[in-house]
Amino acid sequence: MTTSNVSRRSLVEAQQASISRGLGVSAPTERAVLVAVEFTGDRKRLTAAAAEARKAAAVLAASEAEDVHPATSAASQHTGIDFEASLAEFEELARSAGAEIAATLVQRRARPDPATLVGQGKLDEIAGVTASTGADLVLFDHDLTPSQLRNLESKLDVRVIDRTQLILDIFARHARTREGQLQVELAQLEYQLPRLAGRGKSMSQLGGGIGTRGPGETQLETDRRKINLRIDHVKRQLESVRRIRRQQRQRREAVPVPVVALVGYTNAGKSTLFNALTGAGVLESSRMFATLDPKLRQLQLPSRRKVLLSDTVGFIRNLPHTLVTSFRATLEEVERAELLLHVRDASSPLIEEQKTQVERVLSELDTAGKPVIEVMNKIDLLPAEDRQALGGKGRVPVSGLAGTGLDDLLRAIDEGLVADPVVEMEFRLPQSEGAVIAALEAGTVTLAKRFEGNLVYLTARGPTSLLNRYRRFRTASDRVPH
């Protein structure tokens, strides 16, 4: 089968799959061969002396730290993500996309082959395994250049999908709102555009020379123009969505309610924790990127003040930049949040690496200087002795599934919101001010209450913004404990 036929078949099947998803039709399960490549030439080779010095520094840092997670010292001895865990994550990505794994092949080489990423021998092995297993496609845990993609498709005679395409497909499967679907489509279009380059000849099936100029380039330019027009159209629609979101946000800000955003690595348990705190009943799934569209629910804190809790899309290592750009409208809730809850999977052996990946994505957003609480989730999967090491300044161990530690988390959120701090005030009100008394009792914690004649003496602890509304009733002895 020629490269032209493979390319056309890929485009047609992609369109059919997109239509099926839009109609709610479940696509048939596809068998996939997974290919993971580790480039050993990229590793830093340390001398024995440097290695010993680094090991000693790591041990010293671990001994001086008061709140080091058990996995931290082990993670500090590695320069990057563990390859086996990375491979397991890739397999979970494939399952989340609905693929049945027919085989998993691994190659370790010093550097990538510029033509096919893998070596010729491994390429022959992939072709043999694909044919023997009847696989429909080959998934690479690596981004492929346009030329590598074309060369692999011509050699393997099946569809070839790289890591970015795979993540985009998972996002497309899980997008439910119009906004989410537009953001996924924009990311897919921006991914496809540079990959049209060089396909002119294969599309026209004509070679170079006299009498053969034009059709291929004409087809290429036509495709480029169509994609660019579609990108402009989607961007206009997204801008309309952003305008509506800005209007909704302005209405919310008219009655100021702080926003607290859940962020974290995919499958860290954000949605389970979100449900445990709010009772929202959003989808909980072990599949990656089960939550794509943002959710906002009101949450009442121990101080009686209310906040909006936002559940956002999970991050992952090597998250495609096009997704971060396209989903900026969704991630605006993270940018505007007054407090971030970084939900971490305390049971993961890659907890520190996952933290680094999340912070890398957050650095691309306007989140500098925002207060962050690290929520060490899934402690129910850890032995009791390891749970004790999770606590510390800025950390709260919880289990969203078991409901453990939620009260501590709510108190930490209360203390972490610095924009509208909790204060304590004393009021002296006439009993005729029943509406004011009711508002104070509903929105604050009543610490003391007594009656003297026609007056009510009330000591309340709550948000400054609420208490200051009734400052005309404050007594001279009110106090602010912190």
SULDAQUI-V465160 format. One line per field, one symbol per residue. psi: psi as a letter, one per 40 degrees, with the letter a starting at -180 (. if undefined). burial: I if it has 16 or more other ideal C-beta (glycine too) atoms within 10 Angstrom, else O. A space follows every 10 residues. Layout:
psi->???
burial->???
This chain:
psi->hidddddddd dddddddddd ddeehhiihi hihhhhhhhd eeihhiiddd dddddddddd ddddidfhid eddddeeida ihdddddddd ddddddeeih hdihihhhid iihddediid dddddddddd ddefidihhh fihiiddddd dddddefiih hadddddddd dddehdiddd dddddddddd dddeedheed dddefiaiih eeicdddddd dddddddddd dddddddddd dddddddddd ddedghhihh hhiiiifefd dddddddefd fihhieiifd hdhihhiihh ideeiiihhh hiiiiiifhh ddddddeddd eddddeidhh hghiheehef dddddddddd dddeigeheh ihhhhgifee eiiddddded iiheihhihd defheddddd dddddehedg ihihihihii eefddddddd ddeihhdihi hhbeihhhhi haiddddedf eeeiieeiih d.
burial->OOIOOIIOOI OOOIOOIIOO IOOOOOOOOI IIIIIIIIOO OOOOOOOOOO OOOOOOOIOO OOOOOOOIII IIIOIIOOOO IOOOOIIOII IOIIOIIIIO IIIIIOIOOO OIIOOIIIOO OIIOIIIOII OOOOIIIIII IIOIOOOIII IIIIIIOIII IIIIIIIIII IIIIIOOOII IIIIIIIIII IIOOIIOOII IIIIOOOOOO OOOOOIOOII OOIOOOIOOO IOOIOOIIOO IOOOIOOOOO OOOOOOOIII IIIIIIIIII IIIIIIIIOI OIOIOOIIII IIIIIOIOIO IOIIIOIIII IIIIIIIOII OIIOOIIIII IIIIOOIIII IIIIIIIIOI IIIIIOIIOO IIOOOOIOOI OOIIIIIIIO OIOOOIIOII OOOOIIIIII IOOIIIOOII OIIIIIIOOI OIIIIIIOIO OOOOOIIOOI OOIIIOOOOO OOOOOIOIII IIIOOIIOOI OOIOOOOIOO OO
